[in-house]
Amino acid sequence: MERHRRLFLQLIGALILAPGAASSETVGPRTPVGRRPPPPPKREEPTPPPRKGYRWIEGRWVWNVRRSRYVWVAGRFQRRRS
């Protein structure tokens, strides 16, 4: 009886851990913390004409933790503080 109980608990434990193990394989290789590669060269974006009451924020590369790579954030206008 004890043997069946132990086997049952092992099976339940494997079922609980299986989704986590499978998902870590599908994410892809991770870059170790503190060892990110340098960002790609800055992209050249056309600067739009100025808008009254706003300032232009240039685009930049940002590290995406989920994808383990840099992603480009496009430039945008931001309202000036009064």
C-alpha positions as CSV (number, residue, x, y, z in Angstrom):
1,M,0.0,0.0,0.0
2,E,2.8,2.4,0.9
3,R,4.5,1.7,-2.5
4,H,1.3,2.7,-4.3
5,R,1.0,5.9,-2.4
6,R,4.6,6.8,-3.1
7,L,4.1,6.1,-6.8
8,F,0.9,8.1,-6.8
9,L,2.7,11.1,-5.2
10,Q,5.6,10.9,-7.7
11,L,3.1,10.9,-10.6
12,I,1.3,13.9,-9.2
13,G,4.6,15.7,-8.7
14,A,5.7,15.0,-12.3
15,L,2.4,16.3,-13.6
16,I,2.7,19.5,-11.7
17,L,6.3,20.1,-12.8
18,A,5.8,19.1,-16.4
19,P,4.3,22.3,-17.7
20,G,7.1,24.4,-16.2
21,A,9.8,22.2,-17.7
22,A,8.2,22.3,-21.2
23,S,7.7,26.0,-21.2
24,S,11.3,26.7,-20.3
25,E,12.5,24.7,-23.3
26,T,10.2,26.7,-25.7
27,V,11.4,30.1,-24.6
28,G,14.8,29.7,-26.1
29,P,18.3,30.5,-24.9
30,R,18.6,33.0,-22.1
31,T,21.4,35.5,-21.7
32,P,22.9,35.3,-18.2
33,V,22.2,38.3,-16.0
34,G,24.9,40.9,-16.4
35,R,26.1,39.5,-19.7
36,R,23.9,41.2,-22.2
37,P,25.4,41.8,-25.6
38,P,25.8,45.5,-26.6
39,P,22.7,47.0,-28.3
40,P,22.7,47.2,-32.1
41,P,23.6,50.5,-33.8
42,K,21.1,53.3,-33.4
43,R,18.5,53.4,-36.2
44,E,18.2,56.6,-38.2
45,E,14.6,57.9,-38.0
46,P,13.3,61.0,-39.8
47,T,12.6,63.7,-37.2
48,P,9.1,65.0,-37.8
49,P,8.5,68.8,-37.8
50,P,8.1,70.3,-34.3
51,R,4.7,70.5,-32.6
52,K,3.8,73.3,-30.3
53,G,3.6,72.2,-26.6
54,Y,5.4,68.9,-27.4
55,R,9.0,67.6,-27.6
56,W,10.4,64.8,-29.7
57,I,11.8,61.8,-27.9
58,E,14.2,59.9,-30.1
59,G,13.9,56.1,-30.6
60,R,16.1,53.7,-28.7
61,W,17.0,50.1,-28.2
62,V,15.5,48.5,-25.0
63,W,16.3,45.1,-23.5
64,N,13.3,42.8,-23.6
65,V,13.6,40.2,-20.8
66,R,11.0,37.9,-22.2
67,R,12.6,37.7,-25.6
68,S,16.2,37.9,-24.3
69,R,17.1,40.5,-26.9
70,Y,16.9,44.2,-27.7
71,V,13.8,45.6,-29.3
72,W,13.5,49.0,-31.0
73,V,11.2,51.6,-29.4
74,A,10.3,54.2,-32.0
75,G,10.5,57.9,-31.4
76,R,7.5,59.8,-30.2
77,F,6.2,63.2,-29.2
78,Q,5.7,63.9,-25.5
79,R,3.7,66.8,-24.0
80,R,5.9,69.4,-22.3
81,R,5.3,70.0,-18.6
82,S,3.9,73.3,-17.8
